[in-house]
Amino acid sequence: MAAATCGFALLSFVRSDMLFFWLSIVLRFIQGAADSCVVISNFSLVSIVFPEQQAKYMGYMEAALGIGLTAGPVLG
């Protein structure tokens, strides 16, 4: 994810429109794949750390994810 973020920062130096477009697509794909790994890891860690109240904390994680997906585009 950090590599994609740094790549997006360096895209300002690309002069070709088509190269900019394709590099943006590739970097967005890398960022999406990394984000999916982070989300899965978070749910896995919560279920390992809180085995006795797993449903409660999974609900908190789902709520936080839902609020982020709903409010993120509005705030962004």
N, C-alpha and C positions, 0 to 999 in steps of 0.2 A: 504494500500500500504506500509506503514511503517512497519507493522507486517511482510509482506512478505520479505521486504528488510532485516530486522533483522534476519528473519529465514534463508535467504540465507547466511548471515554472520556466523550463527551458524552451518551451514551444514559442515563446515570444521572439526568439532569435531565428526562427524558420521563416524564410522569405517566400517560398513557393506555396501557393494556395493548396494544391493537391497534396503535397507532402504534409502540410499542416493538418489537413483533413484526415488523412490516413493515420498519421501518428496520433491524432486525438482519438480516433476510433480504437486503435490498439491499446493506448494508455487507459482508456475508459474500460475496456475489456479486462485488463490486468487489475485495475482498481476494483471492479465488480467481483472478480474471482477472489481477490484478497479479502474483500468485505464479507463475502459469504463464508469464508474460512473463519473469520473473526466471530461472526454471529454464531456459528455452530460451536466454536470453542467456548464462547460465553455460556451457552446453555449447558454444555457438558460440564464446565467447571462449577456452575451453580448446583447441578444435580449431584456432583461429587462432594462439594463442601457442605451442603445442607441436606443430608439424606433423610433426616427425620421430619423436615418441613419442606420437602421437595416441591409439592404442589403449590404451596404458598409463594415460594420464591420464583418458581417458574411463571406464576401468574404476574408477579411484579415485573419479570423480564419481558413477558408478552405485552404488558401494559406500556412499559417504557418504549418498546419497539414500535407499538402502534401509535403512541403519541409522537414519537420521532418521525415516523413515516407520514403522519397527518400534518404536523406543525412544521416540519422541516422545509417543505417547498414554500409554505406561506412566509416563513421567516427569511428564507434564502432569497 
